[in-house]
């Protein structure tokens, strides 16, 4: 079973329709999938509305729970609070912010604004500072262990620091195409590659269920992946 809160479709820079991505995820034994296409001030309304519409329809008949979300990406940090607020008003409950990965020139200060603005997930946060880790703990922000090439370079650092400060972790694919979707075995390998032990995996899975409930999606509990 896989719970993955971070994927992309043709609505931004992914290669599949939402319905096709979810069908591929179903084959990979996904239980829930977050559709979180890239947004800024130019496209948020369009992407949010299309994602909400598609996920609502798909959840009427599909076995995989489709969670409509957005990923606020490469914007000036000062713009993040307003974009988070706009996303909430549009009905989006899962807000991801594209963190300060080493693989891309993300503006400094993005991690902190994401945390302070109340985003649910700070994706691939790179070499996140200890002060920001403390803020993430206080604000209940989830940090991402990423499957995606480049973004995964700091997985070990993120896992180590998150455990030190008690910040909840998630394992996400950041999939842009079908070959990047996780399987249960790949989910475990990403966790192991970040230095997480089996007991840590259980905590990550519990965090996934907790986040799903927090944003209004009740998933059946499971004991393993």
C-alpha positions in Angstrom: 0.0 0.0 0.0 1.2 3.5 -0.8 0.0 6.9 0.4 1.6 9.7 -1.7 0.7 13.3 -1.2 2.8 14.9 -4.1 2.3 14.2 -7.8 1.9 16.2 -11.0 -0.3 16.0 -14.2 -0.8 17.8 -17.5 -2.2 20.7 -15.5 1.4 21.7 -14.9 4.6 19.8 -16.0 3.4 16.2 -15.6 2.7 14.0 -18.6 -0.6 12.3 -17.7 -4.2 13.3 -17.3 -5.4 13.1 -13.7 -7.6 10.1 -14.5 -4.7 8.2 -16.1 -2.3 9.0 -13.3 -4.7 7.7 -10.8 -5.3 4.5 -12.8 -1.5 3.9 -12.9 -1.4 4.6 -9.2 -4.2 2.0 -8.6 -2.1 -0.6 -10.4 0.9 0.3 -8.1 -1.3 -0.4 -5.0 -1.8 3.2 -4.0 -4.4 3.8 -1.3 -4.4 7.6 -1.7 -2.8 10.1 -4.0 -2.4 13.9 -3.8 -2.7 15.7 -7.1 -0.5 18.8 -6.4 0.3 20.6 -9.7 2.6 23.6 -9.7 0.9 27.0 -9.2 1.8 30.6 -8.7 -0.3 33.8 -9.0 -0.8 33.3 -12.7 -2.6 29.9 -12.8 -3.8 29.0 -9.3 -7.5 29.5 -9.9 -7.5 27.4 -13.1 -5.4 24.5 -11.7 -7.3 24.4 -8.4 -10.7 24.3 -10.0 -9.8 21.7 -12.6 -8.2 19.5 -9.9 -11.1 19.8 -7.5 -13.5 18.9 -10.3 -11.5 15.9 -11.5 -10.9 14.5 -8.0 -14.5 14.8 -7.0 -15.6 12.8 -10.1 -13.0 10.2 -9.7 -13.7 9.7 -6.0 -17.2 8.6 -7.0 -16.0 5.4 -8.5 -12.3 4.8 -8.0 -10.6 2.7 -5.3 -7.8 5.2 -4.9 -8.6 8.3 -2.9 -7.8 11.3 -5.0 -6.8 14.3 -2.9 -7.0 17.7 -4.6 -4.0 19.9 -3.8 -1.6 22.4 -5.2 2.2 23.0 -5.0 3.2 26.7 -4.7 6.4 26.9 -6.7 9.3 29.3 -7.1 7.5 32.5 -5.9 9.0 35.2 -3.8 8.6 34.1 -0.2 6.6 37.2 0.7 3.9 36.0 -1.8 3.4 32.6 -0.1 1.0 33.7 2.7 -1.4 35.3 0.1 -1.2 32.3 -2.2 -1.9 29.9 0.7 -4.9 32.0 1.7 -6.2 32.1 -1.9 -5.8 28.3 -2.2 -7.9 27.8 1.0 -10.6 30.1 -0.4 -10.8 28.0 -3.5 -11.4 24.9 -1.4 -7.9 23.4 -1.5 -7.1 21.6 1.7 -3.7 20.1 0.7 -1.2 22.8 0.2 2.4 21.9 -0.6 5.2 24.4 -1.0 8.2 23.7 -3.2 11.0 23.8 -0.7 14.6 24.9 -0.9 15.9 21.8 -2.8 19.6 21.8 -3.8 18.5 20.9 -7.3 16.8 24.2 -8.2 17.3 27.9 -7.4 14.5 28.3 -4.9 14.5 31.7 -3.2 16.0 31.7 0.3 13.3 32.1 2.9 10.8 29.8 1.1 11.0 27.1 3.7 10.2 29.5 6.6 7.4 31.2 4.8 5.9 27.8 3.9 5.9 26.8 7.6 4.6 30.1 8.9 1.9 30.3 6.3 0.4 26.9 7.4 1.1 24.8 4.3 0.6 21.1 5.1 3.8 19.9 3.4 7.2 21.4 2.8 8.4 19.4 -0.1 12.1 18.5 -0.5 13.3 21.2 2.0 17.0 20.8 1.2 19.4 21.7 4.0 16.6 23.1 6.2 17.9 25.1 9.1 17.5 24.0 12.7 15.4 27.1 13.5 13.0 26.2 10.7 12.9 22.6 12.0 11.8 24.0 15.4 9.1 26.1 13.6 7.9 23.1 11.6 7.5 21.1 14.8 5.5 23.9 16.5 3.3 24.4 13.4 2.7 20.8 12.6 4.3 21.0 9.1 5.1 17.7 7.4 8.6 17.4 5.8 9.1 15.3 2.7 11.5 12.5 1.9 11.5 12.6 -1.9 11.8 9.9 -4.5 12.5 12.4 -7.2 16.0 12.6 -8.7 17.9 15.7 -7.5 15.4 16.5 -4.7 16.4 13.3 -3.0 20.0 14.4 -2.4 19.3 15.7 1.1 16.9 12.9 2.2 19.3 11.6 4.7 19.9 15.1 6.2 16.1 15.8 6.4 15.4 12.5 8.0 18.1 12.8 10.6 17.1 16.4 11.5 13.4 15.7 11.5 13.9 12.8 14.0 16.0 15.0 16.2 13.4 17.7 16.4 10.3 15.5 16.2 9.0 16.8 12.9 6.7 14.5 11.1 8.0 12.9 7.8 6.3 11.7 4.7 7.6 9.7 1.8 6.3 11.1 -1.5 7.1 10.5 -5.1 6.9 14.0 -6.6 5.9 11.9 -9.7 5.7 13.7 -13.1 5.2 10.6 -15.1 4.1 7.0 -14.5 7.6 5.6 -14.2 8.1 7.8 -11.1 5.1 6.5 -9.1 6.0 4.5 -6.1 5.3 0.9 -5.4 5.2 -0.5 -1.8 8.8 -1.8 -2.3 10.0 1.5 -3.7 8.4 3.3 -0.8 10.3 1.2 1.7 13.5 1.6 -0.3 13.2 5.4 -0.3 12.7 5.3 3.5 15.6 3.0 4.0 17.8 5.1 1.7 17.1 8.1 3.9 18.4 6.1 6.9 15.0 5.3 8.4 14.6 2.0 10.3 11.5 -0.2 10.3 10.1 1.5 13.4 10.6 4.9 11.6 8.6 3.6 8.6 5.7 2.9 10.9 5.8 6.4 12.2 5.9 7.8 8.6 2.8 5.7 7.7 1.0 6.9 10.9 1.9 10.5 9.8 0.4 9.8 6.4 -2.9 8.7 7.9 -2.9 11.6 10.4 -2.4 14.1 7.5 -5.2 12.5 5.5 -7.6 12.8 8.4 -6.5 16.3 9.2 -7.5 17.5 5.7 -10.7 15.6 5.6 -9.9 12.2 4.1 -10.5 9.2 6.3 -8.4 6.3 5.2 -8.6 2.7 6.5 -5.7 2.1 8.9 -3.1 -0.5 8.0 -0.3 -2.1 10.0 2.4 -2.0 7.2 3.2 -1.0 3.7 
